[in-house]
Each structure stands twice: as C-alpha cells, then as structure tokens.
Amino acid sequence: MSLYQIRVEDINNNVVLLSRYKGKVLLIVNTATECFFTPQYEELQKLYEKFNKKGFEILDFPCNQFGKDAPGSIEDINDFCLEKYDTKFPRFEKVNVNGDDESILYTYLKRHQKGFLNKKIKWNFTKFLVDKNGKVIKRYSPRVKPMKISEDIEKLLKERNE
C-alpha cells in the first residue's frame, strides 16, 4: 500500500484520495484547538503561505485523543481556525491517531517513518513530513515549532520527482 491509496474524509464528509497530493511535499499534522500547542496554527499558516505555490500542502487532522483538546464539531474547529488564525490549508474530519480505531493514515505514517518503529503519537501537533513521492521523511515532536521545519521543506521542494 502507498500513501496515495489512502482515503480520508474532508470537513464536508467527502472522501478524499490522498493521490490528489501526489507530487507535492506534505506536512501532516494532528491538531487541537484547546492545546498548549494550538498557537502553532499561526506558524503553520506562515509555512503554508511561504511554500504552497511551490508545491507544498499542510493536511490538518484534528484529534481529540489528548486531553480532550479538540472538543466540538468539525464545523466548530474549522470556524475557530479561520477566525483566530485565518488558516487556508485543508482540514479534515477528526481522527484518532493511536489505538484500535486509529486512522489508517496514522497507522501508515507510524509504520513508514524512520527511527520510531511504530511508536505511538504522544500529543497533538506531531508533524510528519512527506516527500513528493509519498515517502515519510521525518517525524517532528509537538515541541518543534513549524518554522523550524522550513529548511527541510525547502530541500524537499528542490528535489526532482522520481
């Protein structure tokens, strides 16, 4: 199975095949609106503005598994992100990132990352960087601020598609 065969649901319950993002560098993030790390939305939006036209996407997956930090409906979460941080990147339905009912996307990301060997996600705003070919390149802890990932994104954007 490849990343591009995975299906997710957007905030309108439409099925999205991740092949839509083939050829783009991706940053996949599990987010929350009432978390210590929620202000990272501001830097995520800055990254998006800086690199989106060069072939970069951020995929936002709200998650309520940690401290119940993403309460409310997906509509509430989306409204919060638009009003407070003016985010423009795609947001998807809430997911679980660990456990028996975890999203297949997160099962895939954890299995294909380097160095972590399927370790559980510890908290919101864990970030996965994926290259243009769908390969999971790196996992960043919630403590890593989005702008610190800028150089890694730039490097991947300059690489040629294989």
Sequence and secondary structure as in RCSB ss.txt:
>XXXX:A:sequence
MSLYQIRVEDINNNVVLLSRYKGKVLLIVNTATECFFTPQYEELQKLYEKFNKKGFEILDFPCNQFGKDAPGSIE
DINDFCLEKYDTKFPRFEKVNVNGDDESILYTYLKRHQKGFLNKKIKWNFTKFLVDKNGKVIKRYSPRVKPMKIS
EDIEKLLKERNE
>XXXX:A:secstr
  GGG EEEBTTS EEEGGGGTTSEEEEEEE SSSTTTTHHHHHHHHHHHHGGGTEEEEEEE  SSTT S S HH
HHHHHHHHHH   S BB     SSTT  HHHHHHHHHSSSSTT    STT EEEE TTS EEEEE TTS GGGGH
HHHHHHHHS   
